[in-house]
Amino acid sequence: MARITLRQLLDHAAEHSYGVPAFNINNMEQGLAIMEAADAVDAPVIIQASRGARAYANDIVLKHLIDALAEMYPHIPICMHQDHGNNEATCATAIQFGFTSVMMDGSLKADGKTPADYGYNVAVTRAVVDMAHWVGASVEGELGVLGSLETGMGEKEDGHGFEGKLGHDQLLTDPDQAVDFVKATQVDALAIAMGTSHGAYKFTRRPDGDVLAMHVIEEIHARLPNTHLVMHGSSSVPQDLQDVINQYGGEMPQTWGVPVEEIQRGIKHGVRKINIDTDNRMAMTGAIRKVLAEKPGEFDPRAYLKPAKAAMSAVCKQRFLEFGCEGWASKIKPLSTAAMAKRYAAGELEAKIGVSRQAAE
Ligand SMILES: [Zn+2]
């Protein structure tokens, strides 16, 4: 079956200048929606599960669900990724259940809400990198705390997110520190903080450079041209999805997400993984609200889950196209985690630091 590691997939994306959306999953309908979209445009897939999703769906169900999706679509490489791992154990058990990639989010302590210091982040991330690379799995780290530059607040996603208020020094990743972090931890991908936050309420107006600091991405990419950058909280929160929800009895206050053009700008500067959950949640909820509002006598879950799946699949397909994924799935030959483990052991995948060194080679 075509399971792929994050590292191999993002190396391919970097080579061909595209980005890959990472969609969150909690149930079968979301899994089918993602794969139908990927199949329609021949796009490689990153499916990610948070700790909340693993608890909701059960690790055994998730494992077999991903096996089933891989069996249904053997020509689509699937990376199964742990979203926001909070400690070594979460990452280790994810790999036990067939995940090919883990995020160790050491920007927060293991409780998932207390901002951690830099030394803690380096140590815990390095421990996960050592463990994961022995078995060929990939690791995403995070430097800087995700939260709003407008309010200084974070938004909890599945119970993960800081409490209280932080300053811009913690909410923006420092480019020099990013170099040091990648050197010290050898992560395969780096999530950075630059004003995106989780959930639907990211911005109170269409974001500009004051609240969405895309320049941070450009500065980090210039120093770390070979490190794959990850944008979290990057749903675009489209107006039409807000409108459907509100038209059929929902009460979502007006809000703005990350414009697709800004993500495309990021992809030009090293962004290879773009995390999207809210847009899919909204698409499903709007479709379900519509059915239940228009047909109050309906009680067959399939009557609303089928349009919900179709609405999510449409969002996924659109993002695959917008990020340049079309046509790549069939061109990738996934390496096993065992083969990747050998590449790490041979030193082939060590992080390359700095433009000057690359130029000198
Ligand atoms: Zn996130």
Residues whose N, C-alpha, C, O or C-beta is under 5 A from the ligand:
A	BS01	ZN	H232 G233
